[in-house]
Amino acid sequence: MPIYEYRCKRCGNEFELIMFAGDDDNDIKCPGCGGKKAEKVLSAPAGSNGSCQTCSSSKSSCFT
Ligand SMILES: [Zn+2]
């Protein structure tokens, strides 16, 4: 089940949601203010920027 991170455009609150098939992004409600203006935050996978944080090798040779 994919978990997505969202940020509320109204209050800036960040929260995570498990999206089920058929769920609509437009129906996401901020747990902080109840606002429905949330944008998806795309969190980069670990190690995508240069070196791996776990083993410090370059991302191309790291598979952890
Ligand atoms: Zn909010």
N, CA, C, O and the ligand as a Tripos MOL2 file, in Angstrom:
@<TRIPOS>MOLECULE
protein
  257   255    65     0     0
PROTEIN
NO_CHARGES

@<TRIPOS>ATOM
      1 N           0.8490   -1.2070    0.0000 N.3       1 MET1
      2 CA          0.0000    0.0000    0.0000 C.3       1 MET1
      3 C           0.8790    1.2500    0.0000 C.2       1 MET1
      4 O           1.6530    1.4640    0.9330 O.2       1 MET1
      5 N           0.7660    2.0410   -1.0000 N.am      2 PRO2
      6 CA          1.6440    3.2200   -1.0560 C.3       2 PRO2
      7 C           1.2260    4.3040   -0.0580 C.2       2 PRO2
      8 O           0.0470    4.6280    0.0870 O.2       2 PRO2
      9 N           2.2170    4.8400    0.6110 N.am      3 ILE3
     10 CA          1.9680    5.9500    1.5230 C.3       3 ILE3
     11 C           2.5020    7.2190    0.8830 C.2       3 ILE3
     12 O           3.6640    7.2840    0.4800 O.2       3 ILE3
     13 N           1.6570    8.2140    0.7930 N.am      4 TYR4
     14 CA          2.0700    9.4730    0.1990 C.3       4 TYR4
     15 C           2.1170   10.5600    1.2530 C.2       4 TYR4
     16 O           1.3830   10.5400    2.2410 O.2       4 TYR4
     17 N           2.9960   11.4970    1.0120 N.am      5 GLU5
     18 CA          3.1400   12.6180    1.9220 C.3       5 GLU5
     19 C           2.4690   13.8300    1.2840 C.2       5 GLU5
     20 O           2.6280   14.1120    0.0970 O.2       5 GLU5
     21 N           1.7220   14.5240    2.1140 N.am      6 TYR6
     22 CA          1.0300   15.7010    1.6040 C.3       6 TYR6
     23 C           1.3290   16.9060    2.4720 C.2       6 TYR6
     24 O           1.6220   16.7860    3.6620 O.2       6 TYR6
     25 N           1.2480   18.0620    1.8510 N.am      7 ARG7
     26 CA          1.4070   19.2980    2.6060 C.3       7 ARG7
     27 C           0.1830   20.1720    2.3520 C.2       7 ARG7
     28 O          -0.2300   20.4020    1.2150 O.2       7 ARG7
     29 N          -0.3710   20.6420    3.4530 N.am      8 CYS8
     30 CA         -1.5570   21.4800    3.3520 C.3       8 CYS8
     31 C          -1.1550   22.8710    2.8820 C.2       8 CYS8
     32 O          -0.2470   23.4890    3.4380 O.2       8 CYS8
     33 N          -1.8400   23.3550    1.8530 N.am      9 LYS9
     34 CA         -1.5190   24.6770    1.3330 C.3       9 LYS9
     35 C          -2.0900   25.7720    2.2260 C.2       9 LYS9
     36 O          -1.7280   26.9430    2.1040 O.2       9 LYS9
     37 N          -2.9590   25.3870    3.0970 N.am     10 ARG10
     38 CA         -3.6150   26.3810    3.9330 C.3      10 ARG10
     39 C          -2.8150   26.6500    5.2150 C.2      10 ARG10
     40 O          -2.5500   27.8030    5.5530 O.2      10 ARG10
     41 N          -2.4330   25.5800    5.9250 N.am     11 CYS11
     42 CA         -1.7500   25.7780    7.2060 C.3      11 CYS11
     43 C          -0.3190   25.2610    7.1810 C.2      11 CYS11
     44 O           0.4260   25.4570    8.1410 O.2      11 CYS11
     45 N           0.0700   24.6080    6.1000 N.am     12 GLY12
     46 CA          1.4530   24.1400    5.9990 C.3      12 GLY12
     47 C           1.6980   22.8200    6.6990 C.2      12 GLY12
     48 O           2.8270   22.3310    6.7230 O.2      12 GLY12
     49 N           0.6680   22.2450    7.2620 N.am     13 ASN13
     50 CA          0.8000   20.9670    7.9460 C.3      13 ASN13
     51 C           1.1930   19.8650    6.9590 C.2      13 ASN13
     52 O           0.6800   19.7990    5.8420 O.2      13 ASN13
     53 N           2.1040   19.0110    7.3930 N.am     14 GLU14
     54 CA          2.4800   17.8830    6.5500 C.3      14 GLU14
     55 C           1.9690   16.6030    7.1770 C.2      14 GLU14
     56 O           2.1070   16.3880    8.3810 O.2      14 GLU14
     57 N           1.3870   15.7670    6.3640 N.am     15 PHE15
     58 CA          0.8350   14.5290    6.8920 C.3      15 PHE15
     59 C           0.9590   13.4430    5.8410 C.2      15 PHE15
     60 O           1.1210   13.7130    4.6510 O.2      15 PHE15
     61 N           0.8790   12.2010    6.3140 N.am     16 GLU16
     62 CA          1.0030   11.0620    5.4130 C.3      16 GLU16
     63 C          -0.3370   10.3660    5.2790 C.2      16 GLU16
     64 O          -1.1110   10.2680    6.2310 O.2      16 GLU16
     65 N          -0.5820    9.8970    4.0980 N.am     17 LEU17
     66 CA         -1.8350    9.1950    3.8490 C.3      17 LEU17
     67 C          -1.5740    7.9330    3.0570 C.2      17 LEU17
     68 O          -0.7510    7.9060    2.1420 O.2      17 LEU17
     69 N          -2.2800    6.9100    3.4210 N.am     18 ILE18
     70 CA         -2.2620    5.7040    2.6040 C.3      18 ILE18
     71 C          -3.3490    5.8410    1.5570 C.2      18 ILE18
     72 O          -4.5260    6.0250    1.8680 O.2      18 ILE18
     73 N          -2.9280    5.7490    0.3280 N.am     19 MET19
     74 CA         -3.8900    5.9090   -0.7510 C.3      19 MET19
     75 C          -4.3790    4.5500   -1.2320 C.2      19 MET19
     76 O          -3.5960    3.6660   -1.5790 O.2      19 MET19
     77 N          -5.6710    4.4200   -1.2410 N.am     20 PHE20
     78 CA         -6.2480    3.1990   -1.7770 C.3      20 PHE20
     79 C          -6.6160    3.4320   -3.2340 C.2      20 PHE20
     80 O          -6.8260    4.5620   -3.6750 O.2      20 PHE20
     81 N          -6.6870    2.3540   -3.9470 N.am     21 ALA21
     82 CA         -7.0530    2.4790   -5.3470 C.3      21 ALA21
     83 C          -8.4090    3.1570   -5.4740 C.2      21 ALA21
     84 O          -9.3810    2.7700   -4.8270 O.2      21 ALA21
     85 N          -8.4490    4.1490   -6.2990 N.am     22 GLY22
     86 CA         -9.7110    4.8570   -6.4950 C.3      22 GLY22
     87 C          -9.8390    6.1090   -5.6550 C.2      22 GLY22
     88 O         -10.7380    6.9220   -5.8670 O.2      22 GLY22
     89 N          -8.9220    6.2640   -4.6850 N.am     23 ASP23
     90 CA         -8.9610    7.4860   -3.8950 C.3      23 ASP23
     91 C          -8.6130    8.6850   -4.7680 C.2      23 ASP23
     92 O          -7.7980    8.5980   -5.6870 O.2      23 ASP23
     93 N          -9.2410    9.7810   -4.4600 N.am     24 ASP24
     94 CA         -9.0530   10.9760   -5.2600 C.3      24 ASP24
     95 C          -8.2200   11.9910   -4.4820 C.2      24 ASP24
     96 O          -8.5120   12.3000   -3.3270 O.2      24 ASP24
     97 N          -7.1900   12.4970   -5.1280 N.am     25 ASP25
     98 CA         -6.3480   13.5100   -4.4880 C.3      25 ASP25
     99 C          -7.1620   14.7040   -4.0210 C.2      25 ASP25
    100 O          -6.8210   15.3440   -3.0260 O.2      25 ASP25
    101 N          -8.2090   14.9950   -4.7190 N.am     26 ASN26
    102 CA         -8.9830   16.1950   -4.4130 C.3      26 ASN26
    103 C          -9.8270   16.0370   -3.1560 C.2      26 ASN26
    104 O         -10.3820   17.0050   -2.6370 O.2      26 ASN26
    105 N          -9.9140   14.8160   -2.6820 N.am     27 ASP27
    106 CA        -10.7290   14.5830   -1.4930 C.3      27 ASP27
    107 C          -9.8960   14.5550   -0.2130 C.2      27 ASP27
    108 O         -10.4090   14.2870    0.8740 O.2      27 ASP27
    109 N          -8.6150   14.8320   -0.3610 N.am     28 ILE28
    110 CA         -7.7400   14.7740    0.8060 C.3      28 ILE28
    111 C          -8.0060   15.9540    1.7270 C.2      28 ILE28
    112 O          -8.0780   17.1110    1.3120 O.2      28 ILE28
    113 N          -8.1470   15.6070    2.9790 N.am     29 LYS29
    114 CA         -8.4690   16.6240    3.9690 C.3      29 LYS29
    115 C          -7.3280   16.7460    4.9640 C.2      29 LYS29
    116 O          -6.8230   15.7440    5.4710 O.2      29 LYS29
    117 N          -6.9340   17.9580    5.2320 N.am     30 CYS30
    118 CA         -5.8570   18.1840    6.1900 C.3      30 CYS30
    119 C          -6.3500   17.8780    7.6000 C.2      30 CYS30
    120 O          -7.3880   18.3920    8.0170 O.2      30 CYS30
    121 N          -5.6090   17.0360    8.3480 N.am     31 PRO31
    122 CA         -6.0280   16.7110    9.7250 C.3      31 PRO31
    123 C          -5.8430   17.8950   10.6650 C.2      31 PRO31
    124 O          -6.3990   17.9150   11.7630 O.2      31 PRO31
    125 N          -5.0670   18.8730   10.2350 N.am     32 GLY32
    126 CA         -4.8240   20.0210   11.0980 C.3      32 GLY32
    127 C          -5.9330   21.0520   11.0380 C.2      32 GLY32
    128 O          -6.5010   21.4300   12.0620 O.2      32 GLY32
    129 N          -6.2340   21.5020    9.8360 N.am     33 CYS33
    130 CA         -7.1950   22.5990    9.6930 C.3      33 CYS33
    131 C          -8.4530   22.1590    8.9570 C.2      33 CYS33
    132 O          -9.4200   22.9170    8.8780 O.2      33 CYS33
    133 N          -8.4530   20.9700    8.4300 N.am     34 GLY34
    134 CA         -9.6320   20.4950    7.7180 C.3      34 GLY34
    135 C          -9.7240   21.0140    6.2960 C.2      34 GLY34
    136 O         -10.6960   20.7570    5.5860 O.2      34 GLY34
    137 N          -8.6980   21.7470    5.8900 N.am     35 GLY35
    138 CA         -8.6950   22.2960    4.5370 C.3      35 GLY35
    139 C          -8.5080   21.2130    3.4860 C.2      35 GLY35
    140 O          -7.9180   20.1670    3.7560 O.2      35 GLY35
    141 N          -8.9930   21.4620    2.3390 N.am     36 LYS36
    142 CA         -8.9010   20.4590    1.2760 C.3      36 LYS36
    143 C          -7.9020   20.8540    0.1990 C.2      36 LYS36
    144 O          -7.9480   20.3510   -0.9240 O.2      36 LYS36
    145 N          -7.0020   21.7590    0.5550 N.am     37 LYS37
    146 CA         -5.9890   22.1610   -0.4130 C.3      37 LYS37
    147 C          -4.6570   21.5560   -0.0170 C.2      37 LYS37
    148 O          -3.8140   22.2200    0.5860 O.2      37 LYS37
    149 N          -4.4760   20.3120   -0.3560 N.am     38 ALA38
    150 CA         -3.2260   19.6480   -0.0260 C.3      38 ALA38
    151 C          -2.5120   19.2540   -1.3050 C.2      38 ALA38
    152 O          -3.1310   18.8210   -2.2760 O.2      38 ALA38
    153 N          -1.2100   19.4100   -1.2860 N.am     39 GLU39
    154 CA         -0.4320   19.0040   -2.4490 C.3      39 GLU39
    155 C           0.4720   17.8570   -2.0760 C.2      39 GLU39
    156 O           0.9600   17.7610   -0.9500 O.2      39 GLU39
    157 N           0.6830   16.9950   -3.0350 N.am     40 LYS40
    158 CA          1.5030   15.8210   -2.7840 C.3      40 LYS40
    159 C           2.9700   16.2270   -2.6940 C.2      40 LYS40
    160 O           3.4750   16.9620   -3.5410 O.2      40 LYS40
    161 N           3.6370   15.7440   -1.6700 N.am     41 VAL41
    162 CA          5.0680   15.9850   -1.5290 C.3      41 VAL41
    163 C           5.8020   14.7560   -2.0350 C.2      41 VAL41
    164 O           5.6170   13.6490   -1.5290 O.2      41 VAL41
    165 N           6.6320   14.9700   -3.0330 N.am     42 LEU42
    166 CA          7.3660   13.8430   -3.5800 C.3      42 LEU42
    167 C           8.6910   13.7150   -2.8510 C.2      42 LEU42
    168 O           9.6300   14.4700   -3.1020 O.2      42 LEU42
    169 N           8.7520   12.7580   -1.9520 N.am     43 SER43
    170 CA          9.9890   12.5460   -1.2140 C.3      43 SER43
    171 C          10.9340   11.6930   -2.0370 C.2      43 SER43
    172 O          10.5850   10.6120   -2.5110 O.2      43 SER43
    173 N          12.1210   12.2060   -2.1900 N.am     44 ALA44
    174 CA         13.0990   11.4800   -3.0010 C.3      44 ALA44
    175 C          13.5380   10.2250   -2.2890 C.2      44 ALA44
    176 O          13.7220   10.2320   -1.0720 O.2      44 ALA44
    177 N          13.7080    9.1520   -3.0270 N.am     45 PRO45
    178 CA         14.1930    7.9150   -2.4150 C.3      45 PRO45
    179 C          15.5960    8.1020   -1.8500 C.2      45 PRO45
    180 O          16.3880    8.8850   -2.3730 O.2      45 PRO45
    181 N          15.8890    7.3860   -0.7940 N.am     46 ALA46
    182 CA         17.1890    7.5240   -0.1410 C.3      46 ALA46
    183 C          18.3210    7.2390   -1.1090 C.2      46 ALA46
    184 O          18.2760    6.2760   -1.8750 O.2      46 ALA46
    185 N          19.3240    8.0790   -1.0650 N.am     47 GLY47
    186 CA         20.5000    7.8480   -1.8890 C.3      47 GLY47
    187 C          20.3500    8.3500   -3.3170 C.2      47 GLY47
    188 O          21.2020    8.0780   -4.1630 O.2      47 GLY47
    189 N          19.2900    9.0690   -3.5870 N.am     48 SER48
    190 CA         19.0870    9.5190   -4.9600 C.3      48 SER48
    191 C          19.9710   10.7100   -5.2970 C.2      48 SER48
    192 O          20.2060   11.0120   -6.4670 O.2      48 SER48
    193 N          20.4500   11.3720   -4.2770 N.am     49 ASN49
    194 CA         21.2970   12.5310   -4.5180 C.3      49 ASN49
    195 C          22.7510   12.1830   -4.2390 C.2      49 ASN49
    196 O          23.2320   12.3440   -3.1180 O.2      49 ASN49
    197 N          23.4310   11.7140   -5.2440 N.am     50 GLY50
    198 CA         24.8570   11.4360   -5.0960 C.3      50 GLY50
    199 C          25.1180   10.1500   -4.3360 C.2      50 GLY50
    200 O          24.8900    9.0550   -4.8520 O.2      50 GLY50
    201 N          25.5990   10.2860   -3.1030 N.am     51 SER51
    202 CA         26.0630    9.0990   -2.4030 C.3      51 SER51
    203 C          24.9970    8.5330   -1.4720 C.2      51 SER51
    204 O          24.0950    9.2380   -1.0180 O.2      51 SER51
    205 N          25.1310    7.2660   -1.2100 N.am     52 CYS52
    206 CA         24.2080    6.5780   -0.3250 C.3      52 CYS52
    207 C          24.4350    7.0020    1.1210 C.2      52 CYS52
    208 O          25.5780    7.1380    1.5570 O.2      52 CYS52
    209 N          23.3650    7.2080    1.8560 N.am     53 GLN53
    210 CA         23.5010    7.6260    3.2450 C.3      53 GLN53
    211 C          23.8820    6.4510    4.1430 C.2      53 GLN53
    212 O          24.3620    6.6460    5.2600 O.2      53 GLN53
    213 N          23.6730    5.2650    3.6660 N.am     54 THR54
    214 CA         23.9400    4.0920    4.4830 C.3      54 THR54
    215 C          25.3720    3.6070    4.3380 C.2      54 THR54
    216 O          26.0500    3.3430    5.3320 O.2      54 THR54
    217 N          25.8240    3.4900    3.1160 N.am     55 CYS55
    218 CA         27.1360    2.9020    2.9110 C.3      55 CYS55
    219 C          28.1220    3.8750    2.2830 C.2      55 CYS55
    220 O          29.2980    3.5460    2.1220 O.2      55 CYS55
    221 N          27.6560    5.0730    1.9240 N.am     56 SER56
    222 CA         28.5220    6.1410    1.4160 C.3      56 SER56
    223 C          29.1370    5.8450    0.0610 C.2      56 SER56
    224 O          29.9590    6.6240   -0.4220 O.2      56 SER56
    225 N          28.7650    4.7560   -0.5540 N.am     57 SER57
    226 CA         29.2610    4.5370   -1.9070 C.3      57 SER57
    227 C          28.3700    5.2930   -2.8820 C.2      57 SER57
    228 O          27.2770    5.7310   -2.5220 O.2      57 SER57
    229 N          28.8190    5.4410   -4.0670 N.am     58 SER58
    230 CA         28.0330    6.1730   -5.0400 C.3      58 SER58
    231 C          26.7450    5.4270   -5.3510 C.2      58 SER58
    232 O          26.6990    4.1990   -5.2760 O.2      58 SER58
    233 N          25.7220    6.1540   -5.6940 N.am     59 LYS59
    234 CA         24.4080    5.5390   -5.8300 C.3      59 LYS59
    235 C          24.3700    4.4830   -6.9130 C.2      59 LYS59
    236 O          23.5620    3.5560   -6.8560 O.2      59 LYS59
    237 N          25.2410    4.6190   -7.9010 N.am     60 SER60
    238 CA         25.2000    3.6670   -8.9940 C.3      60 SER60
    239 C          25.7040    2.3020   -8.5840 C.2      60 SER60
    240 O          25.3390    1.2980   -9.1950 O.2      60 SER60
    241 N          26.5480    2.2480   -7.5480 N.am     61 SER61
    242 CA         27.0890    0.9530   -7.1390 C.3      61 SER61
    243 C          26.4680    0.4720   -5.8360 C.2      61 SER61
    244 O          26.8150   -0.6010   -5.3410 O.2      61 SER61
    245 N          25.5550    1.2560   -5.2790 N.am     62 CYS62
    246 CA         24.9590    0.8940   -4.0060 C.3      62 CYS62
    247 C          23.5640    0.3140   -4.2170 C.2      62 CYS62
    248 O          22.7430    0.8890   -4.9320 O.2      62 CYS62
    249 N          23.3160   -0.7830   -3.6150 N.am     63 PHE63
    250 CA         21.9930   -1.4000   -3.7790 C.3      63 PHE63
    251 C          21.3000   -1.5930   -2.4420 C.2      63 PHE63
    252 O          20.3400   -2.3580   -2.3470 O.2      63 PHE63
    253 N          21.7660   -0.9150   -1.4170 N.am     64 THR64
    254 CA         21.1240   -1.0730   -0.1170 C.3      64 THR64
    255 C          19.8960   -0.1890   -0.0480 C.2      64 THR64
    256 O          19.2040   -0.1710    0.9700 O.2      64 THR64
    257 ZN         -4.1790   22.4230    7.0160 Zn       65 ZN65
@<TRIPOS>BOND
     1     1     2 1
     2     2     3 1
     3     3     4 2
     4     3     5 am
     5     5     6 1
     6     6     7 1
     7     7     8 2
     8     7     9 am
     9     9    10 1
    10    10    11 1
    11    11    12 2
    12    11    13 am
    13    13    14 1
    14    14    15 1
    15    15    16 2
    16    15    17 am
    17    17    18 1
    18    18    19 1
    19    19    20 2
    20    19    21 am
    21    21    22 1
    22    22    23 1
    23    23    24 2
    24    23    25 am
    25    25    26 1
    26    26    27 1
    27    27    28 2
    28    27    29 am
    29    29    30 1
    30    30    31 1
    31    31    32 2
    32    31    33 am
    33    33    34 1
    34    34    35 1
    35    35    36 2
    36    35    37 am
    37    37    38 1
    38    38    39 1
    39    39    40 2
    40    39    41 am
    41    41    42 1
    42    42    43 1
    43    43    44 2
    44    43    45 am
    45    45    46 1
    46    46    47 1
    47    47    48 2
    48    47    49 am
    49    49    50 1
    50    50    51 1
    51    51    52 2
    52    51    53 am
    53    53    54 1
    54    54    55 1
    55    55    56 2
    56    55    57 am
    57    57    58 1
    58    58    59 1
    59    59    60 2
    60    59    61 am
    61    61    62 1
    62    62    63 1
    63    63    64 2
    64    63    65 am
    65    65    66 1
    66    66    67 1
    67    67    68 2
    68    67    69 am
    69    69    70 1
    70    70    71 1
    71    71    72 2
    72    71    73 am
    73    73    74 1
    74    74    75 1
    75    75    76 2
    76    75    77 am
    77    77    78 1
    78    78    79 1
    79    79    80 2
    80    79    81 am
    81    81    82 1
    82    82    83 1
    83    83    84 2
    84    83    85 am
    85    85    86 1
    86    86    87 1
    87    87    88 2
    88    87    89 am
    89    89    90 1
    90    90    91 1
    91    91    92 2
    92    91    93 am
    93    93    94 1
    94    94    95 1
    95    95    96 2
    96    95    97 am
    97    97    98 1
    98    98    99 1
    99    99   100 2
   100    99   101 am
   101   101   102 1
   102   102   103 1
   103   103   104 2
   104   103   105 am
   105   105   106 1
   106   106   107 1
   107   107   108 2
   108   107   109 am
   109   109   110 1
   110   110   111 1
   111   111   112 2
   112   111   113 am
   113   113   114 1
   114   114   115 1
   115   115   116 2
   116   115   117 am
   117   117   118 1
   118   118   119 1
   119   119   120 2
   120   119   121 am
   121   121   122 1
   122   122   123 1
   123   123   124 2
   124   123   125 am
   125   125   126 1
   126   126   127 1
   127   127   128 2
   128   127   129 am
   129   129   130 1
   130   130   131 1
   131   131   132 2
   132   131   133 am
   133   133   134 1
   134   134   135 1
   135   135   136 2
   136   135   137 am
   137   137   138 1
   138   138   139 1
   139   139   140 2
   140   139   141 am
   141   141   142 1
   142   142   143 1
   143   143   144 2
   144   143   145 am
   145   145   146 1
   146   146   147 1
   147   147   148 2
   148   147   149 am
   149   149   150 1
   150   150   151 1
   151   151   152 2
   152   151   153 am
   153   153   154 1
   154   154   155 1
   155   155   156 2
   156   155   157 am
   157   157   158 1
   158   158   159 1
   159   159   160 2
   160   159   161 am
   161   161   162 1
   162   162   163 1
   163   163   164 2
   164   163   165 am
   165   165   166 1
   166   166   167 1
   167   167   168 2
   168   167   169 am
   169   169   170 1
   170   170   171 1
   171   171   172 2
   172   171   173 am
   173   173   174 1
   174   174   175 1
   175   175   176 2
   176   175   177 am
   177   177   178 1
   178   178   179 1
   179   179   180 2
   180   179   181 am
   181   181   182 1
   182   182   183 1
   183   183   184 2
   184   183   185 am
   185   185   186 1
   186   186   187 1
   187   187   188 2
   188   187   189 am
   189   189   190 1
   190   190   191 1
   191   191   192 2
   192   191   193 am
   193   193   194 1
   194   194   195 1
   195   195   196 2
   196   195   197 am
   197   197   198 1
   198   198   199 1
   199   199   200 2
   200   199   201 am
   201   201   202 1
   202   202   203 1
   203   203   204 2
   204   203   205 am
   205   205   206 1
   206   206   207 1
   207   207   208 2
   208   207   209 am
   209   209   210 1
   210   210   211 1
   211   211   212 2
   212   211   213 am
   213   213   214 1
   214   214   215 1
   215   215   216 2
   216   215   217 am
   217   217   218 1
   218   218   219 1
   219   219   220 2
   220   219   221 am
   221   221   222 1
   222   222   223 1
   223   223   224 2
   224   223   225 am
   225   225   226 1
   226   226   227 1
   227   227   228 2
   228   227   229 am
   229   229   230 1
   230   230   231 1
   231   231   232 2
   232   231   233 am
   233   233   234 1
   234   234   235 1
   235   235   236 2
   236   235   237 am
   237   237   238 1
   238   238   239 1
   239   239   240 2
   240   239   241 am
   241   241   242 1
   242   242   243 1
   243   243   244 2
   244   243   245 am
   245   245   246 1
   246   246   247 1
   247   247   248 2
   248   247   249 am
   249   249   250 1
   250   250   251 1
   251   251   252 2
   252   251   253 am
   253   253   254 1
   254   254   255 1
   255   255   256 2
@<TRIPOS>SUBSTRUCTURE
     1 MET1         2 RESIDUE 1 A MET
     2 PRO2         6 RESIDUE 1 A PRO
     3 ILE3        10 RESIDUE 1 A ILE
     4 TYR4        14 RESIDUE 1 A TYR
     5 GLU5        18 RESIDUE 1 A GLU
     6 TYR6        22 RESIDUE 1 A TYR
     7 ARG7        26 RESIDUE 1 A ARG
     8 CYS8        30 RESIDUE 1 A CYS
     9 LYS9        34 RESIDUE 1 A LYS
    10 ARG10       38 RESIDUE 1 A ARG
    11 CYS11       42 RESIDUE 1 A CYS
    12 GLY12       46 RESIDUE 1 A GLY
    13 ASN13       50 RESIDUE 1 A ASN
    14 GLU14       54 RESIDUE 1 A GLU
    15 PHE15       58 RESIDUE 1 A PHE
    16 GLU16       62 RESIDUE 1 A GLU
    17 LEU17       66 RESIDUE 1 A LEU
    18 ILE18       70 RESIDUE 1 A ILE
    19 MET19       74 RESIDUE 1 A MET
    20 PHE20       78 RESIDUE 1 A PHE
    21 ALA21       82 RESIDUE 1 A ALA
    22 GLY22       86 RESIDUE 1 A GLY
    23 ASP23       90 RESIDUE 1 A ASP
    24 ASP24       94 RESIDUE 1 A ASP
    25 ASP25       98 RESIDUE 1 A ASP
    26 ASN26      102 RESIDUE 1 A ASN
    27 ASP27      106 RESIDUE 1 A ASP
    28 ILE28      110 RESIDUE 1 A ILE
    29 LYS29      114 RESIDUE 1 A LYS
    30 CYS30      118 RESIDUE 1 A CYS
    31 PRO31      122 RESIDUE 1 A PRO
    32 GLY32      126 RESIDUE 1 A GLY
    33 CYS33      130 RESIDUE 1 A CYS
    34 GLY34      134 RESIDUE 1 A GLY
    35 GLY35      138 RESIDUE 1 A GLY
    36 LYS36      142 RESIDUE 1 A LYS
    37 LYS37      146 RESIDUE 1 A LYS
    38 ALA38      150 RESIDUE 1 A ALA
    39 GLU39      154 RESIDUE 1 A GLU
    40 LYS40      158 RESIDUE 1 A LYS
    41 VAL41      162 RESIDUE 1 A VAL
    42 LEU42      166 RESIDUE 1 A LEU
    43 SER43      170 RESIDUE 1 A SER
    44 ALA44      174 RESIDUE 1 A ALA
    45 PRO45      178 RESIDUE 1 A PRO
    46 ALA46      182 RESIDUE 1 A ALA
    47 GLY47      186 RESIDUE 1 A GLY
    48 SER48      190 RESIDUE 1 A SER
    49 ASN49      194 RESIDUE 1 A ASN
    50 GLY50      198 RESIDUE 1 A GLY
    51 SER51      202 RESIDUE 1 A SER
    52 CYS52      206 RESIDUE 1 A CYS
    53 GLN53      210 RESIDUE 1 A GLN
    54 THR54      214 RESIDUE 1 A THR
    55 CYS55      218 RESIDUE 1 A CYS
    56 SER56      222 RESIDUE 1 A SER
    57 SER57      226 RESIDUE 1 A SER
    58 SER58      230 RESIDUE 1 A SER
    59 LYS59      234 RESIDUE 1 A LYS
    60 SER60      238 RESIDUE 1 A SER
    61 SER61      242 RESIDUE 1 A SER
    62 CYS62      246 RESIDUE 1 A CYS
    63 PHE63      250 RESIDUE 1 A PHE
    64 THR64      254 RESIDUE 1 A THR
    65 ZN65       257 GROUP 0 **** ****
